[in-house]
Amino acid sequence: MEERYNNDNYDPIDDMKVNFQIFDRENKGCIQLSDLKRVMLEVHQELKQFGMDGLNESGTGGIFNELELTDDQLTAMMTEFDCDQDSVIDFNEFMKIMKFV
């Protein structure tokens, strides 16, 4: 276990802020559909690069194929957690999502 988790001053919110920044590279204070799409593509590409795409021998199936989501599916994901319906995910909404992970 990392030393920071044993530190009395450790704040899990700091970790959530770091995770939020993975999506919000431009420090807009929110996650837009394009940010979600970019991260999903980056994760999928990294999995493929390391041979972890989950495809079977015929090149089909696999648990990671669901990372290749359509724009409609990504929009549905955003809409589900966009509590204030402003078409973006702010940090508070992101925190609610992380409770499900």
NORGIPE-V251205 format. One record per residue. N is the residue number from 1. SS is DSSP state (A for helix, B for strand, O for the rest). PSI is psi in whole degrees, -180 to 180 (999 if undefined). OMEGA is omega in whole degrees, -180 to 180 (* if undefined). Layout:
BEGIN
<<N SS PSI OMEGA> <N SS PSI OMEGA>>
END
This chain:
BEGIN
<<1 O 142 -179> <2 O 150 -178> <3 A -34 -176> <4 A -27 180> <5 A -21 178> <6 A -2 -178> <7 O 134 179> <8 O -22 -179> <9 O 4 -179> <10 O 133 178> <11 O 113 -179> <12 A -22 177> <13 A -35 177> <14 A -41 177> <15 A -40 180> <16 A -36 177> <17 A -40 178> <18 A -45 179> <19 A -40 178> <20 A -39 -179> <21 A -23 175> <22 A -39 179> <23 A -44 -174> <24 O 66 -177> <25 O -30 -175> <26 O 7 179> <27 O 45 178> <28 O -18 -177> <29 O 9 -180> <30 B 164 176> <31 B 122 177> <32 O 168 179> <33 A -42 -179> <34 A -33 178> <35 A -45 178> <36 A -45 -180> <37 A -44 180> <38 A -46 -178> <39 A -42 179> <40 A -42 178> <41 A -41 179> <42 A -43 179> <43 A -45 -179> <44 A -42 179> <45 A -40 178> <46 A -40 178> <47 A -42 178> <48 A -43 -178> <49 A -36 -178> <50 O 14 177> <51 O 26 -178> <52 O 32 -177> <53 O -7 174> <54 O 10 -179> <55 O 147 176> <56 O -178 -175> <57 O -29 -180> <58 O -3 178> <59 O 16 179> <60 O 172 177> <61 O -160 178> <62 O 144 -175> <63 A -21 -177> <64 A -3 177> <65 A -27 -180> <66 A -9 174> <67 A -18 177> <68 O 74 -176> <69 O 150 176> <70 O 165 176> <71 A -37 179> <72 A -40 179> <73 A -40 178> <74 A -40 177> <75 A -41 179> <76 A -39 177> <77 A -46 180> <78 A -46 -177> <79 A -38 -178> <80 A -36 -176> <81 A 0 -179> <82 O 80 -172> <83 O -38 -178> <84 O 4 175> <85 O 43 177> <86 O 12 176> <87 O 15 174> <88 O 164 176> <89 B 117 177> <90 B 180 -174> <91 A -41 180> <92 A -41 177> <93 A -38 177> <94 A -42 178> <95 A -39 178> <96 A -39 178> <97 A -43 -176> <98 A -22 176> <99 O -24 -180> <100 O -15 -175> <101 O 999 *>>
END
